[in-house]
């Protein structure tokens, strides 16, 4: 897919009242609202609505700490694809401790990156006119490639963040071989003279800064700071998740680096 910037995107209008802003990525159609019963394996979630239990799909393979409590409100989107075994996909869980919806769909960061690029909401993409998604470079596939006249290629990887501890948004929430591989690949991009960036979408509104979860995956944390030192750009963005969709909020600063 190729995304081009447009001047007709109303969601690009700046506002300090994010609650009144149209979601940058609206959900398609009304969502199923249900109560969480249990998470089964990694991809199955059982919910209850009107006294009946229903199995829905989850594409989130993380631990989802604090988001699997029985009785928690759940939002799920419906697919009309007759080939799917499960018609609904889990989009969000309401975290009572944080008082906000938490987006758990790991495809949302990619969608929101494309929408934000089209609306010129990403300062780090200034000067870039096109965004290609799922692009192969050598032996690796990257989530996105931003290009423009007179600027270096910008290779981007997207990550979904659901964990917040003491107001610090953290990634990953489980050991991630794939995540470590992506950091190494981005460092290779920078070494070749091109730009490379991580786009972390924090799909909850209670984080105030971002850092790698060194207590969960110390190897990822080590590579994260190594990547920073080598010029990989880190862009954590906070999002507002509602039953209507997902809005892009502000970029968050990085947490203090451990000594």
N, C-alpha and C positions, 0 to 999 in steps of 0.2 A: 504494500500500500504506500502511496505517495501523498503526503499532506503538504499543502501550500498555505502560506499565510493569507488571511483575508481581512479586509477592513470592515466587513459587515457583521462581525460577531459581537452581539450585544453583551455577552458575558465578559468581554474584555474591559468593560467600563469599570474603572476603579471605584471602590466603595468601602467605607469603614463598617458598614452594617451588613456582615456576611449573611445574616439570617434572612435578609430580604432579597438577596441576590439569587437569580435563577441558577440552578446547579450547572456547573460546567459540563458535567456528564450526567444527564438525567437517566433514571431507570426507564426501561421500555415497558410501559403499562404499569398498572398497579401491582404492588408486591404482595405476596402472601405474608401475613403476619401470624406468627404462631409462637408457641412456648417450647423451649428446648427440653428434650427428654434425655438424650444422651448422644455422645459422639462414639461412633463405632468404626474401628480401624482408623484409616486416615481420610477416606473419601466419602464416608457415609455419616449422615446426621439424622437422628430421629427427632421429630417435632410433633407437638400435639395441637390440634385446632378443632374446636367444637366437639371435644371428647374423643376424637379419632386420631390415631398415630399415623404419621406419614414419613417416609424415608426420602430425604433430599440429598443432592450431591454437594460436596465441598471440594474445592480445588486447592485448599490450603493444607499443606503438609506439615506446617509448624506445630509447635506445642500449644499455641493459643492460650497461654496462661491467663487465668481469670475470665475466660470467655466460654467455658464449657459447663458452667453451673446449671443444674437442672432448674427449669422454670424461667430462665432468662428469655426475654423477648428476642425473636429471630425474624429477620426479613429475608425472603427468598424470591428470586425472579423466576418467571415461567418461560420455558422454551416450547415452541410449537413444532420442533423437529421431531417427526414420528420415529426416527431411528434411535433417539435417546431412550435409555432404560429408565432414567429418572427425569421427570419433567421439570423439576425445580432445582435451582442452584442457590446455595446460601450466599447472601450478599453482606449481611451485617448481624451483629449481636449487640444488644444493649448491655453495657457494663454498668451495673448499679453503683459500684464503688467509685467510678469516674463520673457517673451521671451523663454519659453520652453514648451515641451509637459508635461502634467500632467496625469498620469495613474489613471483611476477611477475604474478599474475592481477590486473588492474586493477579488477575488480569486487569484490574482497575488501574494500577499505575501506568500501564502501557496506554490504555485508552485516554487517561487524563493527560498524559504527556502529549499525545497527539492533539487533543483538543486545546490544551494550553498553548502549544506551539502555533496552531492555526489562529488563535486569538491574540498572539503576541504577548502572552502573559509570562514569558520566561526570559528574564534579563540576560541569562547566560547564552541565549540563542540569538541575541541581537546581531544583525547582519546576515543571518541565515534565512534562506527563502523556501527551502524544501526539506521535508523530513521523510525519509524512507524507513519503513519498519521491517523487522526480520531480515537483516542484511548479512550476507556471508562475507567474511574477511579472512582470507587464507583458510585455515581449518576451523574457524570459529564462527558462530552465528550470534550477532548482536541484536538487541532489541530495537535499536534505532540508529540512523545515521543522518545527521543534519549537514546540509551543504549550502553553499552560496558563492557568489562571485567574490574573489579576492580574500576568502577566508579559508582556514584549514578545515579539513573534514573533522567533524565532531561525532565520535562514537559514544553511544549512551547505553547503559544497562539500567533497568528499572527493578526496584525492590519494593515489596509491600511491608509496612511496619505496623504491627498491632500491639507491641509490648511497650508499656511506659512504667518506669520504676522511679519513684521520687521525682516526678516531673521530667525525667530524662527518657526520651524515646530511644529504644534500643533495637538493634538488629544484629544477628538473627535471634529467634526465640528457640532454636534448636541447632545442633551442629550442622553445618552446611558445607559439604564438599563442593557443591556447585557454586555456592557463593564465593568460596575461596578461589576457585578456578576463574571466576569472572574478574576478580581483582587482579590476578596475575595477567590475564589477557589485556586488561585495560592498561596495566603498566607497560606491556609490550607495545601497545598503540602509542603511548607517549614517547617511548624510546625511539620509535620510527619517525617522530616529528609531527604527528597528528595530535589533536586534542582527544581527551577521553574523560568521561564523567559518569558518576553514579547518581541516579535520580531515586531518592528514597521518599516514597509517599507514606506519610504517617496518617493512617486513616482513623484518626481520633483527635479530638480537639484539646486534650489535656497535657500534651507534651510541650515543654518550653525550650528544650535543646535536644541535640541528637548525638549519640555515640555508639560505637560497637559494643555488643554485649560480651565483654571479656570474661564474665563469670560463666557464660554458657558456651562460648566458642572462643577460647583464648587465641587459637591460631588465626581465626578470622580477624580478631581485634589487632593482632600483630601485623597482619597483611594490610589491614585498613590504614593504619598509621604509616606503614611503609609506602603504600600507594600515595598517600597525601604528600609525603616527602619527595616522591618521584614525579609529582605533578598531576596526578589524577585528581580531577575536580569533584568535590562532594557537594551535592545539593539536596539536603533534606527539606521537604515541604510538608507543612501541616495541611490537613484537609478537614472539611466539615461534612459529615455523613448524616443524611436525613432520609426519611422514607421516599423523598422525591428524587434524590440523586446525590452526587458528590461534588462539592465546590472546592476550588483551590484557595487556600489561605496563604499565609506568609512563609517565606523561607526561614528556617530555624538555624541558629548558630550551632557550631560543634561544641560538645561538652569538653571540659578540660582534659587534656591528655595526661594519662598516668605517667608518673616519673619513672 
